[in-house]
């Protein structure tokens, strides 16, 4: 079940096996043979990103009404497992897309969801994750507690807030 949209059903064992096979075939055919080049160049060609969007992989957690694949968490795990087996850099891209999509689904306004979720799912926008805290820099473990204006993020809570124009901070503790 997708905790953000519980109407997304779990897949049965046979459907999960089919999804894994689909993910593995794609990664073996398209991503794996080029993984070394992606890592050496420290970049992904735009056409690969667009294709990941067409496959539904960039919008794995995004509900179909926003143009995503609407995967449940088990299927998302299978996608990330097969992607990481082929290329950890691509898996990192999918992870950050999913993290930001999850934050928007959980904490974003309807307008933010309508604006950003379709763009994230298609790959026309690529999500980024940045963390910096006074006295801790980018070392999240050094933060005694993460707070948001009006909110305190505690065990398992995620929060999204705009700290500066065009910058959204996503905190997970």
N, C-alpha and C positions, 0 to 999 in steps of 0.2 A: 504494500500500500504506500502511496505517496502521501506523506504526512501533511503536505500543503494543500492537496486536493484529494481527499479520501475517496472520491468517486472513481479514481483510477484503480482498477482491480489488479490483484496479484495474478500472475500467469501460472498456469499449471506446469508441471514438470516437463511435459512434451514441448509446450510453447517456449519455455525457458531454454531447452536444449536447441530448439530451432533458432532462437535469438542468438545464442552463443555461436552457433555455426555460422550464421549470417555475419556477425561481428568479426569472427576469426577469418572468414573468407575475405572480407573487405580489407582487414588489416594486413593479411598475408599478401594480398594482391596489390594493394595501392600504397600502403604506408610502410610496411616492413622493408621492402626493397630500397626505399629512399631514406630510411631512418638515419643512416650514417651521414648522408649529405645534409639532412636537416640539422643534425647536431653540429657538423663541421661549419656550416654557414651560420649557425645560430639563428635560423629563420625558417619559416614555412612559406612556401609559395602561395600567393593569393588563391590560385585555382584549387589548391588542396583545402584551404579553409572554406571556400565556397562549396566544394564537394562534401566536406564534413557537415555543412549546414543542410545540403540537399538530402543527405542520408538520414538526417534527424539527430545526428550525434551531438551537435552544438547546443541543441535545444532539448536534450534528453529529458530533463525534468519539467520543461515548459509544457503546460497543458495544450492540447491540440487547438483550443479556441484562440490561442495566441500564436499558432503556427509551429508549435513544438511537437515532440514525439510523445509526451505525456507518459514517460516510462515510470514504472514503480521502482522502488529502491533496489530490489533484487536484480531486476533487469539492468538498472544503471550500474550496479556492481559488476555484472557480467561484461558490460560494455567497457568499463574501465579496466577490468582484468585483461581482456583481450587487447585493448589499446596499449596498455602498459607493457604487455609482452612484446608488442611490435615496436613501440617507440615511446619512451617515457616523456619526451617533449610534447608529443601530441596528447598523451594522457594528462599532462599538466594543463594544457589548453582546455581540455574538456572539463577538468576539475574546477578551474577558475570560472569557466562559463556557468557551470552548475552551482557553484557557491554564490555567485552574484544573482543568478536566476532565483535561487532559493531565498535569498535575502529580499529580493523584490516581491516574491510571492508571499512571503511572511509579513513583511513590514512596509512594502511600497504602497503608495496610494493607487487608486484605480488608474489615474492618469499616467503615473510612472509605469505601471504594468503595461498599459496599452501602448506606451511610447517605446519602452525598452525591451520587453520580452520578445516581440516579433523580430526585432533587430538582432538580438542575441541569438535567437533560434536559427535565423537565416545565415548568420555570419557577417551581415553587413556592419555589425558593431562587434568588437572583441572586448570582452571584459578584462579588467585588470584588478589586481588585489595589491593594496599597499597598506603598510602598517608602520606607524611611527608614534612613539609615546615619549613624553618628556622623561628624561632619566633612564629610558630603556632603549631608545632608538627603535630598531626593527626586531628586537628580541622580545617577542610576545611573552615568553616565560618570565621575564623580569618584571612584568607589570603586576602589581599587587591586586588590582581589580580594574576592569574596564568599565567605564561609565559613558553613558550617552546623555545629552541634555534631557533632563526629566526622567531618565531611565537608568537603572543599574542592571547590567548584563550579568547574570549569575548562571551557575551550572546548566549548561545545555541551551541557554538562551542565545539568540542571535539578534543583533540589532543593526539597523542601517540608519545613518543620519548624515546630513550634509554639514560638513565642518567648514568648508570653503566653497565658493562657486565652482561648479563643475567637478567637485571631488566628493565622492561618497566613501565613507569609512565603514567597513564591515568588520564587526568584532564577533568572535566566537570564543567562548571560554569554556 
